[in-house]
Amino acid sequence: MQCYSWSDGECVLPVTFGYRAGSLRVLLSVVDDCLVYLRSLAVLTMLYLDKCLRAESLHGNGCALSLSLSLTHTQCIAASRHTASNCWIRRDDRTLKTPPWFLPSPALPGCGCNAGLGAMSYTVWYTMQNIQSKYSLSERLIRTIAAIRSFPHDNVEDLIRRGADINSMHGTLKPLHCACMVADADCVELLLEKGAEVNALDGYNRTALHYAAEKDESCVELLLEYGAVADALDGNLDTPLHWAAFKDNAECARTLLEGGASPDPRDYNHDTPLSWAAMKGNLESVRVLLEFGAQVRVSNLKGQSPVSRLAALLARGLGTEKEEACLDLLGRAVGHLDLRDGEGRLPRELARDPQLCRRLTQMCATPPSLRALARCAVRSSLGVRHLPPAVRELPLPESVKDYLLLLD
């Protein structure tokens, strides 16, 4: 744990922070932004008060206004002289280049406030320019995409045209990752057209497809069209399909599978996307994964199967009709429920709900029918593919085809 001191003018902020230096820099940047915006607010408040005082001066209060403005003028000119090297203000305090919105106010009767108002207007303009100059075009690009503390007139296409680097890292994200995170398909397409690296990794070793898989199928389609790897792995060996299943974005899962993603990749714990979907009771994602031949009889390193993880969810009292339907669907796909792990133990969560434990134990003890075993065998023999077209081609009655596709 270290203590840092950071100052801005007369303001000193002690910061005690025990995390990595990158997080500290982000925190200091936020504090710095707050101070800059507070200074801007103070100047704008001064302008508002000036407007009110100017109205009063028209009714005979010019002397007090002149004194107030003379102090403000002195302070503002002192600040503006600091920027004389930038050729915006001459040493004799005459304007060399007038900012676009710097329009001198007409002198008021009985009050020499024109110079004071002009100096304050310049100070506001200079403060806003100072805020913008703090960030590079690339940093402003990702802020604009995320719509987080962005500047009012910035837009993505203009920043790219002015030279923003569309492949630069900002914190842990790149512009393409950020666009996918906010599900902005138009921005994703623009970045890809301008040369964004479709398989680039962010600070968490995730590709843009990992973020798109959680949010929007249009972004997923665009990324796959531009060559994104459908089974890309992040730092935990998770694929985009894992995240689509976990977030129950069934359309993204379908798009990934149609784009060539494997239905049964394993993460660091050897969990498959079906296991991720089952442990959340995500019925639609489970249905899509089973359509593409995902295996139900799989176990992770702890001996947990998709069915046992769903049973643990039900035992915690979090089950609804959707989770019950998900359990029934998995049971029909596997042919015979088996909740025990490799050592023959039931999920420990079942001890919380004795009634559910008895019901599931009875289901596991019931012998499977020959028809259920035959369905499981036929589905497995078709291999990893989109099962509905393959089953429809079989020389079987329609009722049998519906049975094989779990539509009974």
Buried (B, 14 or more C-beta within 10 A) or exposed (E): EEEEEBEBEEEEBEEEBEEEEEEBEEBBBEBBBEBBEEBBEEBEEBBEEBEEBBEEBEEEBBEEBBEBBBEBBEBBBEBBEEBEEEEBBEEEBEBEEBBEEBEEBEEBEBBBBBBBBBBBBBBBBBBBBEBEEEBEBBBBBBBBBBEEBBBEEBEBEEBBEEEBBBBBBBBEBBBBBBBBBBBBBEBBBBBBEBEBBBBBBBBEBBBBBBBBBBBBBBBBBBBBEBEBBBBBBBEEBBBBBBBBBBBBBBBBBBBBBBBEBBBBBBBEEBBBBBBBBBBBBBBBBBBBBBBBBBBBBBBBEEBBBBBBBBBBBBBEEEBEEEBBBBBEBBBBBBBBBEBBBEEEEBBEBBEEBEEBBEEBBEBBEEEBEEEBEBBBEBBEEBEEEBBBEBBEEEEBEEEBBEBBBBEE
